[in-house]
Amino acid sequence: MHIRPATEADLPAIHALVYELAVYEKSPESVTTTPAEYLDDFRSGLFQSHVAETDGQVVGMALYYLAYSTWRGKMLYLDDLVVSEAYRRHGIGQMLFDTVLEAGRRRGCRLVKWQVLDWNEPALRFYRKNKAVIETEWWNGKIVL
């Protein structure tokens, strides 16, 4: 298993993992991005990613970007952390998560933030094991444009 920064060649695999996550989260129709959009946005520096690779195959990824908290300052937002189902329970998610935390430290971030569904018990256990604060008092707001 090898964790490394993603390249343009990894973007179709990253997109496929995002879709796999959307299926797990019972919302595959919500994925409207394309690999071509990923490529444009990756080239523009809108996000970064690390991938977990084994035998030349991408089996996990963490996608994140620099953001700002008016209360804390510079932060990383972890948009998705996905390990393909067949490769779960081998520590890959932990290695990817640790890589994201280290990327935040290197950039001088004070915070790494993400969302997790309230019913996703495996993810909640994982984050709690990592001493994460799981906020329940804030509600998400969004407008789809």
TORPA-4810 file (N, C-alpha, C, O; in nm, 3 decimals):
<nodes>
NODE_1_0.085_-0.118_0.000_0.000_0.000_0.000_0.089_0.123_0.000_0.185_0.133_0.076_M
NODE_2_0.054_0.215_-0.086_0.134_0.336_-0.100_0.037_0.456_-0.100_-0.059_0.458_-0.177_H
NODE_3_0.063_0.555_-0.015_-0.013_0.679_-0.014_0.072_0.784_-0.083_0.189_0.800_-0.051_I
NODE_4_0.013_0.854_-0.181_0.089_0.953_-0.256_-0.004_1.065_-0.302_-0.126_1.047_-0.306_R
NODE_5_0.054_1.181_-0.337_-0.029_1.287_-0.393_-0.092_1.241_-0.525_-0.029_1.170_-0.603_P
NODE_6_-0.215_1.280_-0.547_-0.284_1.245_-0.670_-0.226_1.321_-0.788_-0.174_1.432_-0.773_A
NODE_7_-0.235_1.260_-0.904_-0.196_1.323_-1.030_-0.321_1.331_-1.118_-0.426_1.277_-1.085_T
NODE_8_-0.307_1.398_-1.229_-0.418_1.408_-1.324_-0.466_1.270_-1.368_-0.585_1.249_-1.389_E
NODE_9_-0.375_1.177_-1.381_-0.411_1.042_-1.425_-0.501_0.970_-1.324_-0.570_0.875_-1.360_A
NODE_10_-0.500_1.013_-1.199_-0.580_0.950_-1.094_-0.724_1.001_-1.089_-0.808_0.941_-1.022_D
NODE_11_-0.753_1.109_-1.158_-0.883_1.173_-1.143_-1.002_1.084_-1.182_-1.105_1.089_-1.114_L
NODE_12_-0.994_1.003_-1.287_-1.107_0.912_-1.312_-1.130_0.813_-1.197_-1.245_0.784_-1.164_P
NODE_13_-1.025_0.763_-1.137_-1.039_0.672_-1.023_-1.097_0.746_-0.902_-1.179_0.690_-0.829_A
NODE_14_-1.054_0.869_-0.882_-1.109_0.949_-0.772_-1.258_0.972_-0.794_-1.338_0.957_-0.701_I
NODE_15_-1.295_1.006_-0.917_-1.437_1.026_-0.949_-1.516_0.898_-0.924_-1.627_0.904_-0.870_H
NODE_16_-1.462_0.784_-0.961_-1.530_0.656_-0.939_-1.548_0.628_-0.790_-1.652_0.576_-0.749_A
NODE_17_-1.449_0.662_-0.709_-1.460_0.643_-0.564_-1.566_0.736_-0.506_-1.640_0.696_-0.415_L
NODE_18_-1.574_0.858_-0.556_-1.678_0.951_-0.510_-1.815_0.893_-0.541_-1.906_0.898_-0.458_V
NODE_19_-1.830_0.837_-0.660_-1.958_0.776_-0.697_-1.988_0.655_-0.607_-2.102_0.636_-0.566_Y
NODE_20_-1.887_0.575_-0.577_-1.906_0.461_-0.486_-1.955_0.510_-0.349_-2.043_0.448_-0.289_E
NODE_21_-1.898_0.620_-0.302_-1.944_0.678_-0.175_-2.089_0.725_-0.185_-2.168_0.704_-0.094_L
NODE_22_-2.123_0.790_-0.296_-2.259_0.839_-0.314_-2.360_0.724_-0.314_-2.470_0.738_-0.260_A
NODE_23_-2.324_0.612_-0.373_-2.412_0.495_-0.370_-2.429_0.448_-0.226_-2.541_0.419_-0.184_V
NODE_24_-2.320_0.441_-0.151_-2.325_0.401_-0.010_-2.415_0.496_0.070_-2.489_0.455_0.158_Y
NODE_25_-2.406_0.624_0.037_-2.484_0.726_0.108_-2.626_0.741_0.051_-2.698_0.833_0.087_E
NODE_26_-2.663_0.650_-0.038_-2.799_0.644_-0.094_-2.834_0.769_-0.174_-2.948_0.815_-0.171_K
NODE_27_-2.735_0.823_-0.247_-2.760_0.944_-0.323_-2.676_0.951_-0.451_-2.616_1.055_-0.479_S
NODE_28_-2.672_0.844_-0.530_-2.586_0.848_-0.650_-2.628_0.954_-0.750_-2.544_1.005_-0.824_P
NODE_29_-2.756_0.988_-0.754_-2.803_1.090_-0.848_-2.749_1.229_-0.815_-2.757_1.320_-0.899_E
NODE_30_-2.696_1.247_-0.696_-2.643_1.378_-0.656_-2.505_1.407_-0.716_-2.461_1.522_-0.715_S
NODE_31_-2.437_1.304_-0.767_-2.306_1.325_-0.829_-2.328_1.376_-0.971_-2.365_1.300_-1.060_V
NODE_32_-2.306_1.505_-0.990_-2.325_1.565_-1.122_-2.193_1.609_-1.185_-2.191_1.655_-1.299_T
NODE_33_-2.084_1.596_-1.111_-1.953_1.631_-1.166_-1.908_1.524_-1.263_-1.957_1.412_-1.261_T
NODE_34_-1.813_1.561_-1.348_-1.756_1.467_-1.444_-1.605_1.461_-1.423_-1.547_1.551_-1.363_T
NODE_35_-1.541_1.357_-1.471_-1.395_1.353_-1.465_-1.332_1.473_-1.537_-1.227_1.521_-1.494_P
NODE_36_-1.394_1.522_-1.643_-1.341_1.640_-1.713_-1.345_1.763_-1.623_-1.252_1.844_-1.625_A
NODE_37_-1.450_1.779_-1.546_-1.457_1.890_-1.451_-1.351_1.875_-1.343_-1.287_1.973_-1.303_E
NODE_38_-1.332_1.752_-1.295_-1.227_1.727_-1.197_-1.093_1.773_-1.252_-1.014_1.838_-1.182_Y
NODE_39_-1.066_1.739_-1.377_-0.939_1.776_-1.439_-0.923_1.927_-1.444_-0.818_1.978_-1.406_L
NODE_40_-1.023_1.999_-1.490_-1.015_2.146_-1.495_-0.993_2.205_-1.356_-0.909_2.293_-1.338_D
NODE_41_-1.069_2.156_-1.259_-1.060_2.211_-1.124_-0.928_2.174_-1.056_-0.873_2.253_-0.979_D
NODE_42_-0.878_2.054_-1.083_-0.749_2.011_-1.029_-0.638_2.099_-1.087_-0.550_2.146_-1.014_F
NODE_43_-0.643_2.121_-1.217_-0.543_2.207_-1.282_-0.550_2.350_-1.231_-0.448_2.420_-1.228_R
NODE_44_-0.668_2.394_-1.192_-0.685_2.530_-1.140_-0.645_2.542_-0.993_-0.642_2.652_-0.938_S
NODE_45_-0.614_2.429_-0.930_-0.573_2.432_-0.790_-0.688_2.442_-0.693_-0.667_2.478_-0.577_G
NODE_46_-0.809_2.411_-0.737_-0.925_2.421_-0.648_-0.926_2.314_-0.540_-0.984_2.334_-0.433_L
NODE_47_-0.863_2.202_-0.567_-0.855_2.097_-0.466_-0.726_2.019_-0.485_-0.660_2.025_-0.588_F
NODE_48_-0.693_1.947_-0.380_-0.581_1.854_-0.382_-0.633_1.719_-0.335_-0.741_1.709_-0.276_Q
NODE_49_-0.556_1.618_-0.361_-0.597_1.484_-0.320_-0.475_1.398_-0.298_-0.370_1.417_-0.359_S
NODE_50_-0.490_1.303_-0.210_-0.394_1.195_-0.194_-0.469_1.066_-0.225_-0.588_1.054_-0.198_H
NODE_51_-0.397_0.970_-0.281_-0.459_0.842_-0.313_-0.383_0.730_-0.244_-0.264_0.740_-0.214_V
NODE_52_-0.456_0.622_-0.220_-0.397_0.498_-0.171_-0.393_0.404_-0.292_-0.494_0.381_-0.358_A
NODE_53_-0.276_0.351_-0.317_-0.256_0.269_-0.435_-0.197_0.135_-0.394_-0.107_0.128_-0.311_E
NODE_54_-0.248_0.029_-0.455_-0.191_-0.103_-0.436_-0.189_-0.173_-0.571_-0.289_-0.176_-0.643_T
NODE_55_-0.076_-0.230_-0.604_-0.059_-0.300_-0.732_-0.104_-0.214_-0.851_-0.166_-0.265_-0.944_D
NODE_56_-0.072_-0.085_-0.845_-0.105_0.005_-0.955_-0.250_0.048_-0.961_-0.290_0.115_-1.056_G
NODE_57_-0.330_0.011_-0.863_-0.473_0.044_-0.861_-0.503_0.139_-0.746_-0.460_0.116_-0.633_Q
NODE_58_-0.575_0.248_-0.775_-0.619_0.341_-0.671_-0.738_0.279_-0.599_-0.840_0.249_-0.661_V
NODE_59_-0.723_0.260_-0.467_-0.827_0.195_-0.388_-0.883_0.287_-0.279_-0.976_0.249_-0.206_V
NODE_60_-0.828_0.406_-0.268_-0.877_0.501_-0.169_-0.829_0.640_-0.203_-0.733_0.657_-0.277_G
NODE_61_-0.897_0.739_-0.148_-0.856_0.877_-0.172_-0.910_0.969_-0.064_-1.010_0.942_0.002_M
NODE_62_-0.839_1.079_-0.048_-0.884_1.190_0.036_-0.874_1.315_-0.050_-0.768_1.344_-0.105_A
NODE_63_-0.983_1.389_-0.061_-0.988_1.510_-0.142_-1.015_1.627_-0.048_-1.109_1.623_0.031_L
NODE_64_-0.932_1.731_-0.057_-0.942_1.843_0.036_-0.899_1.972_-0.032_-0.842_1.972_-0.141_Y
NODE_65_-0.929_2.083_0.036_-0.889_2.213_-0.016_-0.870_2.311_0.100_-0.924_2.293_0.209_Y
NODE_66_-0.795_2.414_0.072_-0.770_2.519_0.171_-0.895_2.604_0.185_-0.958_2.641_0.086_L
NODE_67_-0.930_2.636_0.307_-1.047_2.719_0.336_-1.011_2.814_0.450_-0.897_2.817_0.496_A
NODE_68_-1.107_2.890_0.493_-1.082_2.988_0.598_-1.197_2.987_0.699_-1.314_2.986_0.661_Y
NODE_69_-1.162_2.988_0.825_-1.258_2.997_0.934_-1.241_3.134_0.999_-1.131_3.169_1.042_S
NODE_70_-1.348_3.212_1.005_-1.337_3.345_1.068_-1.305_3.334_1.216_-1.256_3.430_1.276_T
NODE_71_-1.332_3.221_1.276_-1.304_3.203_1.418_-1.165_3.145_1.442_-1.104_3.175_1.545_W
NODE_72_-1.115_3.064_1.350_-0.989_2.994_1.372_-0.878_3.032_1.276_-0.760_3.017_1.308_R
NODE_73_-0.913_3.082_1.159_-0.812_3.116_1.058_-0.804_3.009_0.951_-0.903_2.946_0.916_G
NODE_74_-0.684_2.989_0.902_-0.662_2.896_0.791_-0.699_2.753_0.832_-0.665_2.706_0.941_K
NODE_75_-0.771_2.686_0.741_-0.809_2.548_0.769_-0.811_2.468_0.639_-0.814_2.524_0.529_M
NODE_76_-0.809_2.336_0.654_-0.833_2.247_0.541_-0.973_2.192_0.555_-1.017_2.156_0.664_L
NODE_77_-1.042_2.186_0.443_-1.172_2.121_0.441_-1.157_1.987_0.370_-1.119_1.982_0.253_Y
NODE_78_-1.185_1.880_0.441_-1.179_1.745_0.386_-1.315_1.715_0.325_-1.412_1.689_0.396_L
NODE_79_-1.322_1.719_0.193_-1.451_1.701_0.127_-1.491_1.554_0.123_-1.607_1.522_0.147_D
NODE_80_-1.398_1.467_0.092_-1.429_1.324_0.091_-1.308_1.241_0.129_-1.195_1.272_0.090_D
NODE_81_-1.334_1.137_0.204_-1.236_1.034_0.238_-1.304_0.902_0.206_-1.402_0.865_0.271_L
NODE_82_-1.253_0.830_0.107_-1.319_0.710_0.060_-1.216_0.599_0.042_-1.108_0.620_-0.015_V
NODE_83_-1.250_0.482_0.090_-1.173_0.361_0.062_-1.271_0.262_0.000_-1.378_0.237_0.054_V
NODE_84_-1.233_0.207_-0.114_-1.318_0.109_-0.181_-1.353_-0.004_-0.084_-1.269_-0.049_-0.006_S
NODE_85_-1.477_-0.047_-0.091_-1.528_-0.142_0.009_-1.440_-0.266_0.025_-1.421_-0.314_0.137_E
NODE_86_-1.388_-0.318_-0.081_-1.306_-0.440_-0.074_-1.175_-0.418_0.001_-1.110_-0.515_0.039_A
NODE_87_-1.135_-0.293_0.022_-1.006_-0.264_0.086_-1.021_-0.201_0.224_-0.923_-0.156_0.283_Y
NODE_88_-1.142_-0.197_0.276_-1.164_-0.140_0.409_-1.113_-0.235_0.517_-1.098_-0.355_0.494_R
NODE_89_-1.089_-0.180_0.632_-1.043_-0.253_0.751_-0.897_-0.298_0.740_-0.856_-0.396_0.802_R
NODE_90_-0.818_-0.225_0.659_-0.675_-0.254_0.648_-0.590_-0.133_0.687_-0.469_-0.132_0.662_H
NODE_91_-0.652_-0.031_0.748_-0.577_0.086_0.791_-0.557_0.192_0.683_-0.489_0.291_0.707_G
NODE_92_-0.615_0.172_0.565_-0.595_0.267_0.455_-0.660_0.401_0.487_-0.600_0.506_0.463_I
NODE_93_-0.781_0.398_0.540_-0.849_0.522_0.577_-0.767_0.602_0.678_-0.758_0.724_0.669_G
NODE_94_-0.709_0.532_0.775_-0.627_0.600_0.875_-0.505_0.664_0.812_-0.469_0.777_0.847_Q
NODE_95_-0.440_0.593_0.720_-0.322_0.650_0.653_-0.360_0.774_0.573_-0.288_0.873_0.574_M
NODE_96_-0.472_0.768_0.503_-0.517_0.885_0.425_-0.553_1.001_0.518_-0.516_1.115_0.491_L
NODE_97_-0.624_0.971_0.626_-0.664_1.075_0.721_-0.540_1.141_0.782_-0.534_1.263_0.794_F
NODE_98_-0.444_1.060_0.822_-0.320_1.114_0.879_-0.247_1.203_0.778_-0.187_1.304_0.815_D
NODE_99_-0.251_1.166_0.651_-0.188_1.246_0.546_-0.255_1.382_0.534_-0.187_1.484_0.517_T
NODE_100_-0.387_1.385_0.543_-0.459_1.513_0.537_-0.425_1.600_0.658_-0.400_1.719_0.644_V
NODE_101_-0.422_1.540_0.776_-0.387_1.617_0.895_-0.246_1.675_0.883_-0.222_1.789_0.920_L
NODE_102_-0.155_1.596_0.831_-0.018_1.645_0.812_-0.013_1.756_0.708_0.062_1.852_0.725_E
NODE_103_-0.091_1.745_0.603_-0.098_1.854_0.503_-0.147_1.982_0.567_-0.098_2.090_0.536_A
NODE_104_-0.244_1.971_0.656_-0.292_2.089_0.728_-0.185_2.148_0.817_-0.168_2.270_0.821_G
NODE_105_-0.113_2.065_0.889_-0.004_2.115_0.975_0.104_2.186_0.893_0.150_2.293_0.930_R
NODE_106_0.144_2.125_0.781_0.247_2.186_0.695_0.205_2.322_0.642_0.290_2.409_0.621_R
NODE_107_0.077_2.342_0.621_0.027_2.468_0.569_-0.003_2.570_0.679_-0.045_2.682_0.651_R
NODE_108_0.019_2.531_0.802_-0.007_2.622_0.913_-0.155_2.636_0.947_-0.197_2.738_1.003_G
NODE_109_-0.233_2.535_0.914_-0.376_2.538_0.943_-0.401_2.514_1.091_-0.324_2.445_1.158_C
NODE_110_-0.506_2.571_1.139_-0.545_2.551_1.279_-0.659_2.452_1.295_-0.698_2.417_1.406_R
NODE_111_-0.712_2.408_1.181_-0.833_2.328_1.186_-0.843_2.244_1.059_-0.807_2.290_0.951_L
NODE_112_-0.890_2.122_1.073_-0.934_2.040_0.960_-1.081_2.008_0.988_-1.116_1.964_1.097_V
NODE_113_-1.164_2.032_0.889_-1.308_2.019_0.909_-1.368_1.933_0.797_-1.315_1.930_0.686_K
NODE_114_-1.478_1.865_0.827_-1.547_1.780_0.731_-1.689_1.757_0.779_-1.727_1.801_0.888_W
NODE_115_-1.767_1.688_0.697_-1.903_1.649_0.734_-1.910_1.497_0.738_-1.835_1.428_0.670_Q
NODE_116_-2.002_1.448_0.818_-2.028_1.304_0.825_-2.178_1.289_0.850_-2.236_1.362_0.930_V
NODE_117_-2.238_1.193_0.782_-2.381_1.168_0.800_-2.407_1.109_0.938_-2.330_1.027_0.988_L
NODE_118_-2.517_1.152_1.000_-2.548_1.108_1.137_-2.574_0.958_1.146_-2.562_0.901_1.255_D
NODE_119_-2.609_0.892_1.037_-2.635_0.747_1.040_-2.514_0.663_1.002_-2.521_0.540_1.008_W
NODE_120_-2.405_0.726_0.962_-2.287_0.652_0.915_-2.200_0.612_1.036_-2.097_0.673_1.063_N
NODE_121_-2.245_0.510_1.106_-2.178_0.467_1.229_-2.031_0.427_1.209_-1.948_0.461_1.292_E
NODE_122_-1.996_0.355_1.102_-1.854_0.324_1.085_-1.767_0.449_1.074_-1.659_0.455_1.132_P
NODE_123_-1.814_0.550_1.000_-1.738_0.674_0.988_-1.733_0.748_1.121_-1.629_0.800_1.159_A
NODE_124_-1.846_0.753_1.192_-1.848_0.820_1.322_-1.751_0.754_1.419_-1.680_0.823_1.493_L
NODE_125_-1.748_0.621_1.421_-1.653_0.551_1.509_-1.508_0.585_1.470_-1.424_0.609_1.557_R
NODE_126_-1.481_0.587_1.340_-1.347_0.620_1.292_-1.305_0.759_1.339_-1.196_0.775_1.393_F
NODE_127_-1.390_0.858_1.320_-1.354_0.995_1.357_-1.343_1.010_1.509_-1.254_1.080_1.558_Y
NODE_128_-1.433_0.947_1.582_-1.425_0.954_1.729_-1.297_0.886_1.780_-1.236_0.933_1.876_R
NODE_129_-1.258_0.778_1.715_-1.133_0.710_1.752_-1.014_0.805_1.734_-0.914_0.794_1.805_K
NODE_130_-1.027_0.897_1.640_-0.922_0.995_1.614_-0.939_1.123_1.697_-0.875_1.224_1.669_N
NODE_131_-1.024_1.116_1.797_-1.045_1.228_1.890_-1.109_1.350_1.824_-1.087_1.463_1.867_K
NODE_132_-1.187_1.327_1.719_-1.256_1.436_1.649_-1.374_1.485_1.732_-1.438_1.408_1.803_A
NODE_133_-1.401_1.611_1.721_-1.522_1.670_1.778_-1.631_1.658_1.671_-1.618_1.714_1.562_V
NODE_134_-1.736_1.586_1.702_-1.849_1.572_1.609_-1.958_1.667_1.658_-2.023_1.643_1.760_I
NODE_135_-1.975_1.774_1.584_-2.073_1.876_1.622_-2.213_1.831_1.584_-2.236_1.779_1.475_E
NODE_136_-2.306_1.850_1.675_-2.445_1.815_1.645_-2.538_1.936_1.655_-2.657_1.925_1.624_T
NODE_137_-2.486_2.048_1.697_-2.572_2.164_1.714_-2.580_2.254_1.590_-2.670_2.337_1.580_E
NODE_138_-2.487_2.240_1.495_-2.487_2.321_1.374_-2.559_2.247_1.263_-2.541_2.126_1.247_W
NODE_139_-2.640_2.317_1.188_-2.710_2.260_1.074_-2.644_2.310_0.947_-2.600_2.425_0.940_W
NODE_140_-2.639_2.225_0.846_-2.583_2.265_0.717_-2.686_2.346_0.639_-2.805_2.318_0.643_N
NODE_141_-2.637_2.444_0.569_-2.721_2.519_0.477_-2.657_2.514_0.340_-2.535_2.516_0.328_G
NODE_142_-2.738_2.508_0.235_-2.684_2.509_0.100_-2.791_2.551_0.001_-2.911_2.538_0.026_K
NODE_143_-2.746_2.602_-0.111_-2.832_2.632_-0.224_-2.764_2.572_-0.345_-2.650_2.606_-0.375_I
NODE_144_-2.831_2.486_-0.416_-2.776_2.426_-0.536_-2.803_2.522_-0.651_-2.918_2.558_-0.678_V
NODE_145_-2.697_2.562_-0.718_-2.711_2.657_-0.829_-2.713_2.588_-0.964_-2.724_2.654_-1.067_L
</nodes>
